[in-house]
Amino acid sequence: MSQELKNLDFVARSLVQNALCIASNRQVIQAFKQRNRKQLLQLSINFLDSLNEVSPYKYFIHFHLPGPVSFLRVWKPEKYGDDISRFRKMVVNVQQFLKPVWGIELGRVGLAVRGIAPVVVYEKGKKVLLGSIEVFCDLGQVIAFTKQSKQKAQGIYFVPSIKLFASTQPIAQTTNSTFLPWKALPKPYDDRLSGLFFQKAILGQTYLIKNELIFFGMPIFDYANHPVAIYVTCLACPSFFIKNVIYAVLIVISILVPIILSYFFLVNTQVIRPLTVLNRELEILRKTSGQRLLSPLDASSQLVLLRNASREIISLANIVNGLILKMDKLVSFRRTLEQDNTTADIYARLAWLFKHQFNLKNFIIFEISNSADKMSPVLSHFEEKGISSSCAVKPMFCQAARTSLLASTLHASEVCSFYSDKIPSACLPLQTEGRVIAVVRFFITDKRHLSYKLRENLIYNLQPYLDIAAGIIEMKRYAESLRKTALYDYLTGFYNRHMLNDCIRRIESLARRQNTIVGVLMLDLDHFKRINDTYGHSAGDKILKQIATIIKQSLRESDVAIRFGGEEFLVFLNDTTIEATQMVAERIRTTVEDTPLTWKDYFINMTISIGVAIFPHHGNSLLTVTELADKALYQAKKTGRNCVVMYKMK
């Protein structure tokens, strides 16, 4: 009976995963910011084509604005703007708590399995809600997909508390409730159901035998665990079949009872022995995170086990429950970390775990660089004074980082040779795929903790959390390195040309809002091709790095530098004046001219030509002024190079 409903939670979880993927799409976020319904419609059609191509169910997508207000229905894109907060509590919860929700909920067209995720952006370190995305499919489709359900007559009926959303006449009535069909049983099965059957089905699974038919009823719960509908199936049940089943059961019982009574003590012995062995295995499993170490049971303990059979079974149940609880906490911890945006968020969550769950109040986290040549502290927390935060600057000197094992003062074999502080400590590595990416040092100020119980707590209980965090931290660091590669020029550290339009848009918007001047410098190294032809491209790369350093030293933190081309650079001076712009350009030119650049044993002298234009003095848009600065650079090249030329309006 429950096979048809067994996949509902799995389907709901897959729907919310799809909603989270769509909510993280950059084009979707941009469309939400611009309230662009046309673009959202096109994106949703593309997503639905991909989802429906591999799924047995037909998916739908719905977008909501904060309110919550219906923004776009894929099947009715012309309908929008209506307030849905009265009957769509899942959407209200998502937009209120900014967390994804999945489950069953009643909508305008009936019951559906839904997954809803918020669309958020971060502004000044805070989450800003843009809206929410809902992916859902018809509940009847999910139930009807199983092979068992295809061979049954089935129906779904609303409970009385939601009858306002039903559009058909009641199939069954009692003195205090009315059940309305959403997908009714085919005729003539539905005529044989009673209101009492439905009321029993609300409380739990029930059945009804009537006219050689068996009706099974089971409640369907929504995301808040409230019954919203009754699922009913019908099977044929001839009377002779029931009699034969009863006779067969009586015969089986008459045969099994003597056997059970005859071999009671033997069965007892055979049950208790494997239970005891399994008890020991599970206890080892709980402590060693999956290592299987099984020791045989000696015959002398057999009688003791017989006298304490019930105690062994209870102990086994307690161990299994503890193991399941621990695994559940680890899974919940993993899901929480996966929703964090940066490694700093993950380190902060680890700090909370140390303090509140493991009562470790003094610690420091060291992060190892991607090149594995440097350790630097990223987070520390001390409640005691006099604790040093020094570390073995290089991972090769850190015992925990080098061996991937616990390093502590609790045992002579674990003492780190580098650390010499008088306060006892223990270091645990964060490792993934055999590589240590961070080390956590715990300082033990309470003498009661100086025992092997603390060591056991660190290795058996805390280490699994660190292993989970290590994998996610590595994934976040890799994503951050990819983002930097896409935004920055690897050689100079400046923004690359792909960021030009975005920088122009942001800088121009800020200048207009604050009514300030932006100075634009277009710089080009003179005769740079000779360097490549004479010394090689490696020398050219080294010269470009040194020129980039000179330009950086001449700019403020608020200024923006872009590598515009091979040996061309573009600089935006924010909130400046015409005189200051010319002064910065001249300072860069003279510094380049007076600084000998080095390549191996050679000293190379270079000059640079600079074109200058001012926004909004020379143009109404920053892009136009950038083009004018390029023209001024052309004039500087034409007039002999190694000079600064301000654009002159005709």
Secondary structure, DSSP 4 states (H G I P E B T S, - for coil): -THHHHTHHHHHHHHHHHHHHHHT-HHHHHHHHHT-HHHHHHHHHHHHHHHHHH-SSPEEEEEEETTTEEEEESS-TT----B-TTT-HHHHHHHHH---EEEEEEETTEEEEEEEEEEEEEETTEEEEEEEEEEEEEHHHHHHTSTTGGGSEEEEEE-GGGGGG--S--SEE-SS-EEEEEEPPPTTGGGG--HHHHHHHHHS-EEEEETTEEEEEEEEE-TTS-EEEEEEEEEE--HHHHHHHHHHHHHHHHHHHHHHHHTHHHHHHHHHHHHHHHHHHHHHHHHHTT-----PPPGGGHHHHHHTHHHHHHHHHHHHHHHHHHHHHHHHHHHHHHT--SHHHHHHHHHHHHHHTS----EEEEEEPTTSS-EEEEEEE-SSSS------SSGGG-HHHHHSS-EESSSGGG--SS---SS-EEEEEEEETTEEEEEEEEE---GGG-SHHHHHIIIIIIHHHHHHHHHHHHHHHHHHHHHHHHHB-TTT-SB-GGGHHHHHHHHHHHHHHHT-EEEEEEEEETTHHHHHHHH-HHHHHHHHHHHHHHHHHTS-TT-EEEE-SSSEEEEEEEEE-HHHHHHHHHHHHHHHHHSPEEETTEEE---EEEEEEEETTS-SSHHHHHHHHHHHHHHHHHTTSSSEEE----
